[in-house]
């Protein structure tokens, strides 16, 4: 009798354990369901700072991955952080992102005057007052009902993202900028397209320069880093590359160009980054605009350098400022793919609840790094960079020797 009762008790205990185990498995399946196929996540996405080719490819990849793979809802925030301050967003669907992979600009709009802690508000008399509107951002974030905001942008956007994270708002960063100056990632999208445009422009300038035996100065973008000048210049075969990281002297610039002329080179191409520093000191600033996240609007160094070259060498010199041509239009295949990989990775991170990070490319692999690492320092051109060394081997001057 005793044995039979013991057997029944054991059987009851086994059944209860089995029920507990089944309940546990069910709970785990429910959790997995929330973060995978049947995700009830709502994701916000914005594009901040200067636009660049590839932004639409990110918006497309995020929307499609989030909807198709996770069943999530995607809200497009308009005009960068301005849309979060003012409460402007719209739901994105498959049709909104269909066919936009090759489209330049951003279908969401962007702004480099959207810093919530330094927000320019237009007063009735037309002047602007700088206000702290960060609380509006936090309120609108709650109102929109999203779980996380994907902030696609450069250093300015990542700095704002970091501050919002510190205030408790979940954010994931996606690195973009034609300048390619964000640390913690090997490459930002937009840079390859900009370099390609610079290369094509130099090809064109070279034929007219050769016909007239001129020096052609081409001013390209790059506020704090000379990556566009270096890559675009090298690809186009520039003879001199002037970047913010390497101080140049007039003496060396003139001597190099005069030597080329003496050696019967019919023309010289000087590719200069807008952020390069004049030997007498400082950048050439076109305008200071306190409403911008970064007040300095650079531009004009090409004209200054061209004038000095003509005066110092006697060689007829012309200047071309490529400006926003470097940012507009279709992304290259490389930028489309990088943007797509970033977008897909960011959507996956969002739908699996991994916030406070930035997607990054390291040795060809897409990873997630803490946003604070991305803003720790500017990624600049170093003297031992392999392309700088290759340039030196080819006799390309950096105006410093
Ligand atoms: O940061 C990207 C960039 O294109 C810089 O190279 C350039 O200095 C800046 O944006 C120009 O900004 P904006 O379009 O506001 O004049």
Boltz pocket constraint, residues with backbone or C-beta under 6 A from the ligand:
constraints:
  - pocket:
      binder: B
      contacts: [[A, 50], [A, 51], [A, 112], [A, 154], [A, 177], [A, 178], [A, 179], [A, 221], [A, 222], [A, 223], [A, 274], [A, 296], [A, 297], [A, 298], [A, 327]]
      max_distance: 6.0
